[in-house]
């Protein structure tokens, strides 16, 4: 996940690397969906993972009350987003695996003084 603060330089190298990784993943999904599974040549230089297990890893997500979601109907519906990739708190937006979100009030933010 990359966190943005527009008062600081945009992490171009990190963004470029992340975009390349996600593009490669999407390309491989498309290949496999079309029936083109990895060949021996594709796997020749792949690292070998031995004595492996499948584990559940924690990934950053957002939770909150959503309004205007394209598929989750209703206003103020409590949701958990897909994996969070980009976050710009001060600028008021986030990018998850599936879409951009506009950010309203943060649940644990201090209340303004009267």
BELCORQUI-V496964 format. One record per residue. N is the residue number from 1. PHI is phi as a letter, one per 30 degrees, with the letter a starting at -180 (NA if undefined). OMEGA is omega in whole degrees, -180 to 180 (none if undefined). Layout:
n=N phi=PHI omega=OMEGA
n=N phi=PHI omega=OMEGA
This chain:
n=1 phi=NA omega=177
n=2 phi=c omega=179
n=3 phi=c omega=-177
n=4 phi=c omega=169
n=5 phi=b omega=-173
n=6 phi=d omega=172
n=7 phi=d omega=180
n=8 phi=c omega=179
n=9 phi=e omega=177
n=10 phi=d omega=-177
n=11 phi=d omega=-175
n=12 phi=e omega=-179
n=13 phi=d omega=179
n=14 phi=d omega=178
n=15 phi=d omega=-180
n=16 phi=d omega=179
n=17 phi=d omega=179
n=18 phi=d omega=179
n=19 phi=d omega=178
n=20 phi=d omega=179
n=21 phi=d omega=180
n=22 phi=d omega=178
n=23 phi=d omega=180
n=24 phi=d omega=178
n=25 phi=d omega=179
n=26 phi=d omega=179
n=27 phi=d omega=180
n=28 phi=d omega=176
n=29 phi=e omega=-179
n=30 phi=d omega=178
n=31 phi=d omega=-178
n=32 phi=d omega=178
n=33 phi=d omega=178
n=34 phi=d omega=178
n=35 phi=j omega=-180
n=36 phi=c omega=-180
n=37 phi=d omega=180
n=38 phi=e omega=178
n=39 phi=c omega=176
n=40 phi=e omega=179
n=41 phi=d omega=178
n=42 phi=d omega=-174
n=43 phi=c omega=-174
n=44 phi=e omega=-177
n=45 phi=c omega=-180
n=46 phi=d omega=177
n=47 phi=d omega=177
n=48 phi=c omega=177
n=49 phi=c omega=-175
n=50 phi=c omega=-179
n=51 phi=h omega=-175
n=52 phi=d omega=171
n=53 phi=b omega=174
n=54 phi=c omega=-178
n=55 phi=b omega=174
n=56 phi=c omega=180
n=57 phi=c omega=178
n=58 phi=d omega=178
n=59 phi=b omega=178
n=60 phi=d omega=176
n=61 phi=b omega=172
n=62 phi=c omega=171
n=63 phi=b omega=178
n=64 phi=l omega=180
n=65 phi=c omega=-175
n=66 phi=c omega=174
n=67 phi=b omega=177
n=68 phi=i omega=178
n=69 phi=d omega=-175
n=70 phi=d omega=-179
n=71 phi=b omega=179
n=72 phi=c omega=-172
n=73 phi=d omega=177
n=74 phi=j omega=178
n=75 phi=c omega=179
n=76 phi=i omega=179
n=77 phi=d omega=179
n=78 phi=d omega=-178
n=79 phi=b omega=166
n=80 phi=c omega=-178
n=81 phi=d omega=168
n=82 phi=d omega=-175
n=83 phi=e omega=180
n=84 phi=d omega=-179
n=85 phi=c omega=-179
n=86 phi=b omega=-179
n=87 phi=b omega=176
n=88 phi=b omega=-175
n=89 phi=e omega=-176
n=90 phi=d omega=-180
n=91 phi=d omega=172
n=92 phi=i omega=177
n=93 phi=b omega=177
n=94 phi=b omega=175
n=95 phi=b omega=176
n=96 phi=c omega=179
n=97 phi=e omega=-173
n=98 phi=c omega=-175
n=99 phi=a omega=170
n=100 phi=d omega=171
n=101 phi=b omega=167
n=102 phi=d omega=-178
n=103 phi=c omega=174
n=104 phi=c omega=-179
n=105 phi=d omega=176
n=106 phi=d omega=-173
n=107 phi=e omega=-176
n=108 phi=c omega=179
n=109 phi=d omega=177
n=110 phi=d omega=178
n=111 phi=d omega=178
n=112 phi=d omega=178
n=113 phi=d omega=-180
n=114 phi=d omega=none
